[in-house]
Amino acid sequence: METTLTKEIMNQNKERFISLLQKAGELEPKKKPGIDRLLNWLEGTDFYYAPASTKYHGNYEGGLCEHSIKVYDNLCTLNTAFNEDMKEYDIIICALLHDLCKIDFYKKVVKGAYKKDENGATIQPKVWEEKEVYDYGEEKTILGHSPKSIFIIQHFFLLSDEQAEAIYAHMGGMECSDQMEKNTYSKIYNKNKLAFYLHLADYKQAYYG
């Protein structure tokens, strides 16, 4: 089933996102100027109205901001459920900003395909339909998924080693086929619980909403 968000919901998500980042600035006053600059920069991007993917989780207008907020909620839930005592500032920053790499990346295109039923089978007799969908655009800076998010954030304020590791490893082995790099993720999870739980929070949202 296709998902759509109303303008009201998208605006509510935007307001909550901004409020949470402003709270992070209150928790860490030295970071506040950079956080304020980041929020100002986001206004000139498609972040609040972009999809989170082309055809998987959050593949609809406003999906990227919504996904980021829900990952935050998931990470808060995990923190409480397992009594991990992770810092609120770390949770806000890592959850809300882990996918900044997707800003200004997707574009709307018209594609055609045979109409399918709710189980994904082609309807008989075949019916051809064209509809507007999201596709990949051209990357301005090619750094890979997680490293690009870290690169963007650090234009505005520095991340701690723990925060950078968490964002870097949030996708786990999905980003690579190289065993040595997969071992790097394992090493990070062994020493960095923020990274481990961010990974769980992101995957829970991506696969099960």
C-alpha positions in Angstrom: 0.0 0.0 0.0 1.4 3.4 -1.0 1.9 5.9 1.8 1.3 9.6 1.6 1.7 12.3 4.2 -0.5 15.3 4.5 1.1 18.8 4.5 -0.1 19.1 8.1 1.8 15.9 9.2 4.9 17.0 7.3 4.8 20.4 9.0 4.4 18.7 12.4 7.4 16.5 11.7 9.5 19.5 10.7 8.5 21.4 13.8 9.4 18.4 16.0 12.7 17.8 14.2 13.7 21.5 14.7 12.6 21.4 18.3 14.7 18.3 19.1 17.8 19.8 17.5 17.3 23.0 19.4 17.1 21.0 22.6 20.4 19.4 21.6 21.8 22.9 21.4 20.5 23.6 24.9 22.1 20.4 26.2 25.5 21.3 24.7 25.7 25.1 24.5 29.0 25.0 22.7 27.4 23.2 19.8 24.4 25.5 19.6 25.9 28.0 17.0 26.7 25.1 14.7 23.3 23.5 15.2 21.6 26.8 14.4 23.7 27.1 11.2 22.7 23.6 10.3 19.0 24.2 10.8 19.3 27.4 8.7 21.0 25.4 5.9 18.4 22.7 6.0 15.8 25.3 5.1 17.4 25.7 1.7 17.4 21.9 1.0 14.6 19.3 0.4 15.3 17.5 3.7 11.8 18.1 5.2 10.0 17.0 2.0 12.4 14.4 0.5 11.7 10.7 0.5 13.9 8.3 2.6 14.4 5.9 -0.4 13.2 5.3 -3.9 11.1 2.2 -3.3 11.7 0.9 0.2 11.1 2.6 3.5 9.8 6.1 3.5 9.5 6.3 -0.3 7.1 9.2 -0.3 7.2 13.0 0.2 8.3 13.8 3.7 9.6 10.3 4.3 13.2 11.3 5.1 12.3 13.7 8.0 9.7 11.2 9.3 12.2 8.3 9.2 14.8 10.4 11.1 12.3 11.2 13.8 11.1 7.6 14.2 14.7 6.4 14.4 15.1 8.9 17.3 11.9 7.4 18.9 13.2 3.9 18.5 16.6 4.8 19.9 15.0 6.4 23.0 12.9 3.3 23.5 15.9 1.0 23.3 17.8 3.3 25.7 15.0 3.0 28.3 14.2 -0.6 27.7 17.8 -1.8 28.3 18.7 0.9 30.8 21.7 1.9 28.8 22.0 5.5 30.1 23.1 6.8 26.7 23.3 10.6 26.6 20.3 12.5 25.3 22.4 14.8 23.2 24.1 11.8 21.5 20.7 10.2 20.8 19.3 13.3 19.2 22.3 14.1 17.0 22.9 10.6 15.7 19.3 9.6 15.1 18.2 12.8 13.5 21.2 13.4 11.3 22.4 9.9 10.3 20.8 10.2 6.8 21.7 13.8 5.8 23.4 12.2 2.9 20.0 11.8 1.2 19.4 15.5 1.0 18.8 16.8 -2.6 19.5 13.3 -4.0 16.2 11.9 -5.1 14.1 13.2 -8.1 10.6 12.6 -9.4 10.3 10.8 -12.7 7.4 9.2 -14.6 7.8 5.4 -15.1 5.5 2.8 -16.7 4.8 -0.8 -15.5 2.0 -3.4 -15.6 -0.4 -2.9 -12.8 0.0 -5.3 -9.9 -2.3 -6.6 -7.2 -1.7 -6.2 -3.4 0.5 -9.4 -3.5 2.8 -8.0 -6.2 1.4 -10.2 -9.0 0.6 -8.7 -12.4 -3.1 -8.2 -12.9 -4.7 -10.1 -15.7 -5.6 -9.0 -18.3 -2.5 -6.9 -18.2 -3.0 -3.2 -17.6 -0.2 -0.7 -18.4 0.0 2.3 -16.1 2.4 5.2 -15.8 2.9 7.1 -12.5 5.3 9.5 -10.9 7.9 7.8 -8.7 11.2 8.7 -7.0 14.5 7.8 -8.7 18.1 8.5 -7.9 19.5 11.9 -8.9 23.1 12.9 -9.5 25.3 13.1 -6.4 27.2 16.4 -6.0 29.7 14.9 -3.5 30.4 11.2 -3.8 31.6 9.9 -0.5 29.3 6.9 0.1 26.2 6.8 2.4 27.4 7.2 6.0 30.7 9.1 5.4 28.7 11.7 3.5 26.4 12.3 6.4 29.4 12.8 8.7 31.0 15.1 6.2 27.9 17.3 6.0 27.4 17.5 9.8 31.0 18.5 10.4 30.6 21.5 8.1 28.6 22.9 11.1 30.0 21.3 14.3 32.3 18.5 15.3 31.1 15.1 16.2 32.7 13.1 19.0 34.5 9.9 18.0 31.6 7.9 19.4 29.0 9.9 17.4 31.0 9.6 14.2 31.4 5.8 14.6 27.7 5.4 15.3 26.6 7.3 12.2 29.3 5.5 10.1 28.2 2.1 11.2 24.4 2.6 11.3 23.9 0.6 8.1 26.0 -2.4 9.2 27.1 -4.7 6.4 24.5 -3.5 4.0 27.0 -0.9 2.6 29.8 -3.2 1.6 30.8 -6.6 0.4 34.3 -6.4 1.7 34.9 -8.7 4.7 37.5 -6.4 6.3 35.1 -3.5 6.3 32.4 -5.7 7.8 34.8 -6.6 10.6 35.2 -2.8 11.2 31.5 -2.6 11.9 31.7 -5.5 14.3 34.6 -3.8 16.2 32.6 -0.6 16.5 29.6 -2.4 17.9 31.8 -4.3 20.4 33.0 -1.0 22.0 30.3 1.5 21.1 26.8 0.8 22.3 25.5 4.1 20.7 26.5 2.7 17.3 25.0 -0.7 18.1 21.6 0.7 19.2 21.5 3.3 16.4 21.9 0.4 14.0 19.0 -1.5 15.6 16.8 1.6 15.7 17.4 2.3 12.0 16.8 -1.2 10.9 13.7 -1.6 12.9 12.3 1.5 11.2 13.5 0.5 7.7 12.0 -3.0 7.8 9.0 -2.9 10.1 8.1 0.8 10.5 
